[in-house]
């Protein structure tokens, strides 16, 4: 087992975030796109998790219940378009750097936002945006220098008298931009097929565990980065060295002990270390018959773990061919 190494505690640049969540969703038949769920979480909540360390987060839309506190704004008139919405959100920010996001990015992560901000700080560009799988600019997955945005918004108002109906390219065309390719984080849900693809992907074997942990933390209101490998090793040692039901019970007790202590990831790692040591001492006392039985259980467990993976693949195929329950609504 390796010692827990916490991720970067703070973003590379202090920033505010503006999330545009008031679009008409015409290709979704006017559905409430920010509220559609991927992995049990609303698309808007997934985006808010990715920018959780922003100083101020402004969501441009009508107010709704969200997993994290935000400030609400609305373009005037409502439905005036993305440039007007960005202007409305920007008026509530004060940081020199602002991350601008759409509310339909199922695979956006904290690491993506920090990468954008790091690139912004490292260069002299006025903005850093992602490009999608086809190389197209995604100006709503980007970090900008706020003074540059305000300058160009003012210029557009002077030229057109209004921001209503203006496309985003009229704003970004005047900015000095750096582009970062990222076909995953830039993926957005514009259609029911996009939504089905996103739902299928998070259930793939390589993604499902991280997705589930993120969903549970959001649901429980937990901001805690923990080395899941430590807990999985602990569960394995408790199951094989003691008994299979000991795995969930032991991990629960480790979490409870950590909460009683400092409550941080280091406390979880220390409690897990002690529990693993105890499980190993317990296993050393086992009779040869008990050790043989434990090995048989481990083999059975390995076989049973292989079956859900095949089932998951089948679910992914079904999900990608058929819109989810939200589509029926």
Secondary structure as GFF3:
##gff-version 3
##sequence-region A 1 329
A	DSSP	beta_strand	16	20	.	.	.	ID=ss1
A	DSSP	three_ten_helix	26	28	.	.	.	ID=ss2
A	DSSP	three_ten_helix	33	35	.	.	.	ID=ss3
A	DSSP	beta_strand	37	38	.	.	.	ID=ss4
A	DSSP	beta_strand	41	42	.	.	.	ID=ss5
A	DSSP	alpha_helix	43	50	.	.	.	ID=ss6
A	DSSP	beta_strand	57	60	.	.	.	ID=ss7
A	DSSP	beta_strand	71	73	.	.	.	ID=ss8
A	DSSP	alpha_helix	82	90	.	.	.	ID=ss9
A	DSSP	beta_strand	97	102	.	.	.	ID=ss10
A	DSSP	alpha_helix	110	122	.	.	.	ID=ss11
A	DSSP	beta_strand	127	131	.	.	.	ID=ss12
A	DSSP	beta_strand	137	145	.	.	.	ID=ss13
A	DSSP	alpha_helix	146	160	.	.	.	ID=ss14
A	DSSP	alpha_helix	168	172	.	.	.	ID=ss15
A	DSSP	beta_strand	177	181	.	.	.	ID=ss16
A	DSSP	alpha_helix	192	201	.	.	.	ID=ss17
A	DSSP	alpha_helix	208	220	.	.	.	ID=ss18
A	DSSP	alpha_helix	228	241	.	.	.	ID=ss19
A	DSSP	alpha_helix	246	260	.	.	.	ID=ss20
A	DSSP	alpha_helix	265	284	.	.	.	ID=ss21
A	DSSP	alpha_helix	288	321	.	.	.	ID=ss22
A	DSSP	alpha_helix	325	328	.	.	.	ID=ss23
###
